[in-house]
C-alpha cells in the first residue's frame, strides 16, 4: 500500500519512511505543501500522514482542500500542535486521526493500520461464513 508522508523535518521524514517501509508500506515523502498537492493530484494514496507546520503553508489547508472536493482518503495529522483546540479543530476539519509529536513509531503503525481497516478502506473488515451459519468478522 502506498502512503503519502508530508513532513518538513527531513531527518524525521527519513526515519518515518524507513519505519513505515519495514511495516510493509510504500511511502512517498514530501516536505512542502506545494509538493504534497502535486503528489495528491497525481497519485491515489491509501492514506496521508500530514504535518501541519510546513515551510510554504499550513497542512490544514491541504486537509480542507481534500475534504472540500469530497476526497475520502484517510488522513492522520502528525504535528507538534498538541493543544485540545488544535486536536479538536483538526478532527472536525476532516482528519481521521491526530497524533502529537513526540510519539512512538509503533503507535503510528497501529494508527495507520486502524484507519485502513475501517469499512470501505483498503484493509477493510470482511465477512466470512463459519460454523453453524454464524457470521464472523
C-alpha positions as CSV (number, residue, x, y, z in Angstrom):
1,X,0.0,0.0,0.0
2,X,1.2,3.4,-0.8
3,X,1.2,6.2,1.7
4,X,1.9,9.9,1.4
5,X,4.1,11.4,4.2
6,X,4.2,15.2,4.3
7,X,6.8,16.2,6.9
8,X,9.1,19.2,6.7
9,X,11.8,17.8,9.0
10,X,13.9,15.8,6.6
11,X,15.6,13.6,9.3
12,X,12.3,12.7,10.9
13,X,10.7,12.1,7.4
14,X,13.5,9.6,6.5
15,X,13.1,7.8,9.8
16,X,9.4,7.6,9.4
17,X,9.6,6.4,5.8
18,X,12.1,3.6,6.9
19,X,9.8,2.6,9.7
20,X,6.7,2.5,7.5
21,X,8.6,0.6,4.9
22,X,9.6,-2.0,7.5
23,X,5.9,-2.3,8.3
24,X,5.2,-3.1,4.6
25,X,4.1,0.4,3.4
26,X,5.5,2.1,0.3
27,X,5.9,5.7,1.3
28,X,6.3,8.9,-0.8
29,X,7.8,11.7,1.2
30,X,7.4,15.4,0.5
31,X,8.5,18.3,2.7
32,X,6.3,21.1,1.3
33,X,2.6,21.8,0.9
34,X,3.2,22.5,-2.8
35,X,4.8,19.2,-3.5
36,X,2.2,17.4,-1.4
37,X,-0.6,19.0,-3.5
38,X,1.1,17.9,-6.7
39,X,1.5,14.3,-5.4
40,X,-2.1,14.2,-4.3
41,X,-3.3,15.4,-7.7
42,X,-1.3,12.6,-9.5
43,X,-1.3,9.6,-7.2
44,X,-4.1,7.7,-5.4
45,X,-2.8,7.1,-1.8
46,X,-4.2,4.6,0.7
47,X,-3.6,7.2,3.4
48,X,-1.9,10.5,4.1
49,X,0.2,11.4,7.1
50,X,0.2,15.1,7.3
51,X,2.4,17.6,9.3
52,X,0.7,20.9,9.9
53,X,3.7,23.2,10.1
54,X,5.1,23.3,6.6
55,X,7.5,25.9,5.2
56,X,5.1,27.1,2.5
57,X,1.8,26.8,4.2
58,X,-0.3,25.0,6.8
59,X,-1.1,21.4,6.4
60,X,-4.7,22.1,7.5
61,X,-5.3,23.9,4.2
62,X,-4.4,20.7,2.4
63,X,-6.8,18.7,4.6
64,X,-9.6,21.3,4.0
65,X,-9.0,21.1,0.2
66,X,-9.2,17.3,0.2
67,X,-12.4,17.3,2.2
68,X,-13.8,20.2,0.2
69,X,-13.7,18.2,-3.0
70,X,-15.1,15.1,-1.4
71,X,-11.8,13.2,-1.3
72,X,-12.2,10.4,1.3
73,X,-8.5,9.5,1.6
74,X,-7.8,8.8,5.3
75,X,-5.6,11.5,6.9
76,X,-3.6,11.3,10.0
77,X,-2.3,14.6,11.3
78,X,1.2,14.3,12.7
79,X,2.2,17.5,14.5
80,X,3.7,19.2,17.5
81,X,0.5,21.2,17.9
82,X,-1.0,19.3,20.8
83,X,-3.4,21.7,22.4
84,X,-7.0,20.5,22.8
85,X,-8.3,23.2,20.5
86,X,-5.8,22.1,17.8
87,X,-6.8,18.5,18.1
88,X,-10.5,19.2,18.1
89,X,-10.2,21.5,15.1
90,X,-8.1,19.0,13.2
91,X,-10.6,16.2,13.7
92,X,-13.6,18.5,13.0
93,X,-11.9,19.7,9.8
94,X,-11.7,16.2,8.5
95,X,-8.7,14.4,9.9
96,X,-9.3,10.7,10.6
97,X,-6.8,10.7,13.4
98,X,-4.4,13.2,15.2
99,X,-1.0,12.2,16.6
100,X,1.1,14.6,18.6
101,X,4.9,14.6,18.5
102,X,6.8,13.1,20.1
103,X,5.3,9.7,19.5
104,X,6.3,6.0,19.2
105,X,6.7,4.7,15.7
106,X,4.8,1.6,16.8
107,X,1.8,3.8,17.6
108,X,1.9,5.4,14.2
109,X,2.0,2.0,12.5
110,X,-1.0,0.9,14.6
111,X,-3.0,4.1,13.7
112,X,-2.3,3.7,10.0
113,X,-3.4,0.1,10.2
114,X,-6.5,1.1,12.1
115,X,-7.7,3.7,9.6
116,X,-7.1,1.3,6.7
117,X,-9.2,-1.4,8.5
118,X,-12.2,0.8,8.6
119,X,-15.1,-0.2,6.4
120,X,-14.5,0.9,2.8
121,X,-10.8,1.2,3.3
122,X,-8.0,-1.0,1.9
123,X,-7.7,-3.3,4.9
124,X,-11.5,-3.2,5.5
125,X,-13.1,-5.8,7.7
126,X,-14.6,-8.6,5.6
127,X,-17.4,-11.0,6.5
128,X,-16.7,-14.7,6.5
129,X,-19.1,-17.5,7.0
130,X,-18.2,-20.0,9.7
131,X,-19.7,-22.8,11.7
132,X,-23.4,-23.2,12.3
133,X,-24.4,-20.4,9.9
134,X,-22.9,-17.7,12.1
135,X,-21.0,-14.8,10.6
136,X,-17.6,-13.7,11.9
137,X,-15.7,-10.5,11.4
